[in-house]
């Protein structure tokens, strides 16, 4: 098959290219540029940190070295506008509303499986491929998204908003191997630019940075009170309620209180209108736990789940599976009942439903239901 591969400048997509070539496919790499670092003044004034080259350009150079080494062509396409319109503005809007979004989920839906897939279709490619750790299995004309062999790296959580058509056009070469094998293959091929390169973290296509400082470029900081949710005492001052997330412990600036046993303080709620961050003491306090949630922006990849059946769910990446029941379901919303209380479920994050290893899809958490 003629395949267009997202070649990111990392080791996973590099080894994916090799595995596709080994399987006899005709592979073209494509580097997606989705964030304009210069226009957004991201790296100006930091020449020492970034060695006079923004990380995205370094990634392109690494991708080009891989393409040259493997003997495949490399395209470079800008999706800056699409990313800004459909992913980044969504991220900012969610933070302004006091929620904690996961932009990688929508980056897949609106960029990697959106205009990138459209480009592939319009230019005669039979399929696209990604360096995601995930599997696709076809049965009776239906494509199913399954967890990868390497459960520690499984990325189906981030793919929960793609649809059946998008999945049916995509291959996942890393679905049956683990990260250690990926590194071994890269060393065997002497892919020097990526074989020991650390995994990317941070926001999809924007990368690693002090996230609070980054957000201040787009959302003005307004200081407010950090309040003990139990006693209503003011314990300190925050830099803006939207910058904090449920379950957060670091960065609160709350020291020990004389006469009280130090258990650590955790964000348990926010009032955006009043600009208050509520905290509670100890990581086992009741305020961190919930018994259910409502979920909107639903998307089902292969089939809809059944009411009252027990499924597994993830409410953040790499979280252990949680048992849930769907007690209400229509086209716009579902209500989940947790089988056991769950800690730090957060509005704005993805709620992803699994039936064993099959990722059914999911949606975005709207409201947390407490005891």
C-alpha positions as CSV (number, residue, x, y, z in Angstrom):
1,X,0.0,0.0,0.0
2,X,0.9,3.6,-0.5
3,X,1.1,5.1,3.0
4,X,1.5,8.6,4.4
5,X,3.2,8.5,7.8
6,X,3.3,11.3,10.3
7,X,7.0,11.6,10.9
8,X,7.4,13.7,14.0
9,X,11.2,13.6,14.7
10,X,10.8,11.1,17.5
11,X,11.8,7.5,17.7
12,X,8.3,6.0,17.6
13,X,7.4,7.4,14.2
14,X,10.9,6.6,12.9
15,X,10.6,2.9,13.8
16,X,7.1,2.9,12.4
17,X,8.4,4.0,9.1
18,X,11.0,1.2,9.1
19,X,8.4,-1.4,10.0
20,X,6.1,-0.3,7.2
21,X,8.9,-0.5,4.7
22,X,9.8,-3.9,6.0
23,X,6.2,-5.0,5.4
24,X,6.5,-4.0,1.8
25,X,4.6,-0.7,1.8
26,X,5.5,2.4,-0.1
27,X,6.1,5.0,2.6
28,X,6.2,8.8,2.4
29,X,6.9,10.7,5.6
30,X,5.1,14.0,6.5
31,X,6.2,16.4,9.2
32,X,3.3,18.5,10.5
33,X,4.1,22.0,11.6
34,X,1.1,23.1,13.7
35,X,2.5,25.8,16.0
36,X,4.2,29.0,14.9
37,X,6.7,29.6,17.7
38,X,8.1,32.8,16.3
39,X,4.7,34.4,15.7
40,X,3.8,33.6,19.3
41,X,7.2,34.8,20.7
42,X,7.6,31.4,22.4
43,X,11.4,31.2,22.3
44,X,12.6,34.7,21.9
45,X,15.0,35.8,24.6
46,X,15.9,32.2,25.5
47,X,18.9,31.5,23.1
48,X,20.8,29.5,25.8
49,X,17.9,27.2,26.6
50,X,17.0,26.5,23.0
51,X,20.4,26.8,21.3
52,X,19.0,29.4,18.9
53,X,16.6,26.8,17.4
54,X,13.1,26.2,18.5
55,X,12.3,22.6,19.4
56,X,9.9,22.2,16.4
57,X,12.7,23.0,13.9
58,X,15.0,20.6,15.7
59,X,12.3,17.9,15.4
60,X,12.0,18.6,11.7
61,X,15.8,18.2,11.3
62,X,15.7,14.9,13.2
63,X,12.8,13.7,11.0
64,X,14.7,14.7,7.8
65,X,17.7,12.7,9.0
66,X,15.5,9.6,9.6
67,X,13.9,10.0,6.2
68,X,17.2,10.3,4.5
69,X,18.6,7.2,6.4
70,X,15.6,5.1,5.4
71,X,15.4,6.4,1.9
72,X,11.9,7.8,2.0
73,X,10.6,11.2,0.8
74,X,9.6,13.7,3.5
75,X,6.9,16.3,3.0
76,X,6.4,19.3,5.3
77,X,2.9,20.7,5.7
78,X,1.6,23.5,7.8
79,X,-1.6,23.1,9.8
80,X,-1.0,26.1,12.0
81,X,-4.4,27.7,11.3
82,X,-6.3,24.4,11.8
83,X,-4.5,23.8,15.1
84,X,-5.1,27.3,16.3
85,X,-8.8,27.3,15.3
86,X,-9.8,23.8,16.5
87,X,-7.3,22.9,19.3
88,X,-5.6,25.9,20.8
89,X,-8.6,28.2,21.0
90,X,-10.6,25.3,22.6
91,X,-7.8,24.9,25.2
92,X,-7.9,28.5,26.1
93,X,-11.7,28.6,26.3
94,X,-11.8,25.6,28.6
95,X,-9.2,27.1,31.0
96,X,-11.2,30.4,31.0
97,X,-14.2,28.3,32.1
98,X,-12.3,26.7,34.9
99,X,-11.9,23.3,33.3
100,X,-8.8,21.3,32.6
101,X,-8.7,20.3,28.9
102,X,-6.6,17.6,27.2
103,X,-5.7,19.2,23.9
104,X,-3.9,16.0,22.6
105,X,-7.3,14.4,22.2
106,X,-8.6,17.1,19.9
107,X,-5.2,17.4,18.1
108,X,-5.7,13.8,16.9
109,X,-9.4,14.5,15.9
110,X,-8.9,17.8,14.2
111,X,-5.3,17.7,12.8
112,X,-3.7,14.2,12.6
113,X,-7.0,12.5,11.6
114,X,-8.5,15.6,10.1
115,X,-6.7,17.7,7.4
116,X,-3.7,15.3,7.4
117,X,-6.0,12.4,6.5
118,X,-7.8,14.5,3.9
119,X,-4.5,15.4,2.3
120,X,-3.6,11.7,2.1
121,X,-6.9,10.8,0.5
122,X,-6.7,13.6,-2.0
123,X,-3.2,12.7,-3.0
124,X,-3.6,9.0,-3.7
125,X,-2.5,7.4,-0.5
126,X,-4.2,4.2,0.6
127,X,-3.7,4.8,4.3
128,X,-2.1,7.0,6.9
129,X,0.1,5.7,9.7
130,X,1.0,7.0,13.1
131,X,3.6,6.2,15.8
132,X,0.9,5.8,18.4
133,X,0.9,2.8,20.7
134,X,-2.5,1.3,19.7
135,X,-4.0,-1.4,17.6
136,X,-6.7,-1.6,14.9
137,X,-8.5,-4.8,14.3
138,X,-11.2,-5.3,11.6
139,X,-14.1,-7.6,12.0
140,X,-17.1,-7.9,9.7
141,X,-16.3,-4.6,8.0
142,X,-15.9,-2.7,11.3
143,X,-12.6,-1.3,12.5
144,X,-12.0,-1.6,16.3
145,X,-9.5,0.4,18.3
146,X,-7.7,-1.8,20.8
147,X,-5.1,-1.2,23.5
148,X,-1.5,-1.8,22.4
149,X,0.7,-4.6,23.5
150,X,2.7,-2.2,25.6
151,X,0.1,-1.2,28.2
152,X,2.4,1.3,29.8
153,X,2.6,3.3,26.6
154,X,-0.9,2.6,25.3
155,X,-2.3,5.8,23.7
156,X,-5.9,4.9,22.9
157,X,-7.0,7.4,25.5
158,X,-5.8,10.2,23.1
159,X,-7.6,8.5,20.2
160,X,-11.0,8.3,21.8
161,X,-12.5,11.2,19.7
162,X,-11.7,9.8,16.2
163,X,-14.5,8.2,14.2
164,X,-14.9,5.0,12.3
165,X,-13.9,6.4,8.9
166,X,-10.7,8.0,10.4
167,X,-9.7,4.7,12.1
168,X,-10.4,2.6,9.0
169,X,-7.8,4.6,7.1
170,X,-5.1,4.4,9.8
171,X,-2.3,1.8,10.6
172,X,-0.5,1.5,13.9
173,X,2.8,-0.3,13.3
174,X,3.8,-0.2,17.0
175,X,0.7,-2.0,18.2
176,X,2.4,-5.3,18.9
177,X,5.8,-4.3,20.3
178,X,7.0,-2.4,23.4
179,X,9.1,0.7,23.8
180,X,12.2,-1.3,24.6
181,X,11.9,-3.1,21.3
182,X,11.4,0.3,19.5
183,X,14.6,1.6,21.0
184,X,16.5,-1.6,20.1
185,X,15.4,-1.4,16.5
186,X,16.4,2.3,16.3
187,X,19.9,1.4,17.6
188,X,20.1,-1.5,15.2
189,X,19.3,0.8,12.3
190,X,21.7,3.5,13.7
191,X,19.0,6.2,13.6
192,X,21.3,8.5,15.5
193,X,19.1,11.5,15.5
194,X,16.2,9.8,17.4
195,X,17.4,6.5,18.9
196,X,18.1,8.0,22.4
197,X,15.9,11.0,22.1
198,X,13.6,11.3,25.1
199,X,9.9,11.0,24.6
200,X,8.0,14.2,24.0
201,X,5.9,15.6,26.8
202,X,3.7,18.7,27.3
203,X,1.0,19.9,25.0
204,X,0.7,18.3,21.6
205,X,2.9,20.2,19.1
206,X,3.6,23.0,21.5
207,X,5.9,20.9,23.7
208,X,7.5,21.3,27.1
209,X,7.4,24.6,29.0
210,X,6.3,26.2,32.3
211,X,2.7,25.8,31.5
212,X,1.4,28.4,34.0
213,X,3.7,31.0,32.5
214,X,2.7,30.0,29.0
215,X,-1.0,30.4,29.8
216,X,-0.4,33.9,31.1
217,X,0.4,35.0,27.6
218,X,-3.2,34.2,26.7
219,X,-5.2,34.4,29.9
220,X,-4.6,37.4,32.2
221,X,-3.6,36.4,35.7
222,X,-5.8,37.6,38.6
223,X,-4.7,36.7,42.1
224,X,-7.3,35.3,44.6
225,X,-7.7,33.4,47.8
226,X,-6.8,29.8,48.5
227,X,-9.4,28.6,50.9
228,X,-9.7,25.5,53.2
229,X,-12.9,23.9,52.0
230,X,-13.6,22.6,55.5
231,X,-13.0,25.6,57.8
232,X,-13.2,28.3,55.1
233,X,-9.9,29.7,56.3
234,X,-7.9,31.7,53.8
235,X,-4.6,29.8,53.6
236,X,-2.8,31.7,50.9
237,X,-3.0,33.4,47.5
238,X,-3.1,31.9,44.1
239,X,-2.2,33.5,40.7
240,X,-5.5,32.7,38.9
241,X,-8.0,30.0,39.6
242,X,-8.0,28.7,36.0
243,X,-4.4,27.7,36.3
244,X,-5.1,25.0,38.9
245,X,-6.5,21.5,38.5
246,X,-8.4,19.1,40.7
247,X,-5.9,16.9,42.7
248,X,-3.0,19.4,42.3
249,X,-0.6,19.5,45.2
250,X,2.5,21.2,43.9
251,X,2.7,25.0,43.4
252,X,0.2,26.0,46.0
253,X,2.6,27.8,48.2
254,X,0.9,26.7,51.4
255,X,3.3,25.9,54.2
256,X,2.7,24.0,57.4
257,X,0.2,25.4,59.9
258,X,1.2,25.6,63.5
259,X,-0.5,23.1,65.7
260,X,-1.7,20.9,62.8
261,X,-0.3,17.7,61.4
262,X,1.1,18.3,57.9
263,X,-0.7,16.1,55.4
264,X,-0.2,18.2,52.3
265,X,-2.9,20.4,50.6
266,X,-4.7,19.3,47.5
267,X,-7.0,21.3,45.1
268,X,-10.5,19.9,45.5
269,X,-12.7,22.6,43.8
270,X,-12.6,26.0,42.1
271,X,-15.0,28.9,41.9
272,X,-14.0,30.8,38.7
273,X,-16.5,33.6,39.2
274,X,-15.3,34.4,42.7
275,X,-11.7,33.4,41.7
276,X,-11.3,31.1,44.7
277,X,-9.3,27.8,44.8
278,X,-10.5,25.4,47.4
279,X,-8.1,22.9,49.0
280,X,-8.4,20.1,51.6
281,X,-5.7,18.4,53.7
282,X,-4.4,14.9,52.9
283,X,-4.6,12.8,49.7
284,X,-7.3,10.6,51.1
285,X,-9.8,13.4,52.0
286,X,-13.4,12.9,50.9
287,X,-13.4,16.1,48.9
288,X,-11.0,14.5,46.3
289,X,-13.4,11.7,45.6
290,X,-16.5,11.4,43.5
291,X,-19.1,8.7,42.9
292,X,-20.0,9.6,39.3
293,X,-19.9,12.2,36.5
294,X,-21.7,13.5,33.5
295,X,-20.0,13.4,30.2
296,X,-20.7,15.4,27.0
297,X,-19.2,15.6,23.5
298,X,-19.7,11.9,23.0
299,X,-18.0,9.9,20.3
300,X,-18.3,6.2,19.7
301,X,-15.8,4.6,17.4
302,X,-17.2,1.2,16.6
303,X,-20.3,0.6,18.7
304,X,-22.3,2.3,21.5
305,X,-22.0,0.9,25.0
306,X,-25.0,-0.6,26.8
307,X,-26.8,0.9,29.7
308,X,-26.1,-0.6,33.1
309,X,-23.3,-2.9,31.9
310,X,-20.0,-2.6,33.8
311,X,-17.2,-1.2,31.7
312,X,-13.7,0.1,32.4
313,X,-12.9,3.8,32.1
314,X,-9.9,6.1,32.2
315,X,-10.2,9.7,33.3
316,X,-6.6,10.6,32.6
317,X,-3.7,9.2,30.6
318,X,-2.0,6.2,32.2
319,X,-4.6,5.9,34.9
320,X,-5.5,2.4,35.9
321,X,-8.8,1.2,34.6
322,X,-11.8,2.1,36.8
323,X,-15.1,0.2,36.9
324,X,-18.1,2.2,35.9
325,X,-21.7,1.8,34.8
326,X,-23.5,4.0,32.3
327,X,-26.8,4.8,34.0
328,X,-28.0,7.3,31.4
329,X,-27.1,7.6,27.7
330,X,-28.4,9.6,24.8
331,X,-26.8,11.3,21.7
332,X,-25.5,14.2,23.7
333,X,-24.6,13.0,27.2
334,X,-24.0,10.1,29.4
335,X,-24.0,9.7,33.2
336,X,-21.5,7.4,34.7
337,X,-21.9,5.7,38.1
338,X,-18.5,4.7,39.6
339,X,-18.1,1.2,41.1
340,X,-16.2,2.5,44.1
341,X,-15.2,6.1,44.6
342,X,-12.6,7.6,42.3
343,X,-10.0,10.3,43.1
344,X,-9.5,13.6,41.3
345,X,-11.9,13.2,38.4
346,X,-11.7,16.6,36.6
347,X,-14.1,18.6,34.4
348,X,-12.6,19.1,30.9
349,X,-10.6,15.9,30.9
350,X,-11.6,12.9,28.6
351,X,-13.6,10.1,30.0
352,X,-12.7,7.1,27.9
353,X,-14.8,3.8,28.0
354,X,-13.3,0.4,27.4
355,X,-14.8,-3.0,27.0
356,X,-11.7,-5.1,27.9
357,X,-9.0,-4.1,25.4
358,X,-11.5,-2.4,23.0
359,X,-11.7,1.4,23.2
360,X,-15.3,2.2,22.5
361,X,-14.8,6.0,22.6
362,X,-16.1,8.4,25.2
363,X,-16.4,12.1,25.8
364,X,-15.5,15.1,27.9
365,X,-16.2,15.3,31.6
366,X,-18.8,18.0,32.4
367,X,-19.9,17.7,36.0
368,X,-18.5,15.7,38.9
369,X,-21.0,14.0,41.2
370,X,-20.0,13.9,44.9
371,X,-21.3,11.6,47.6
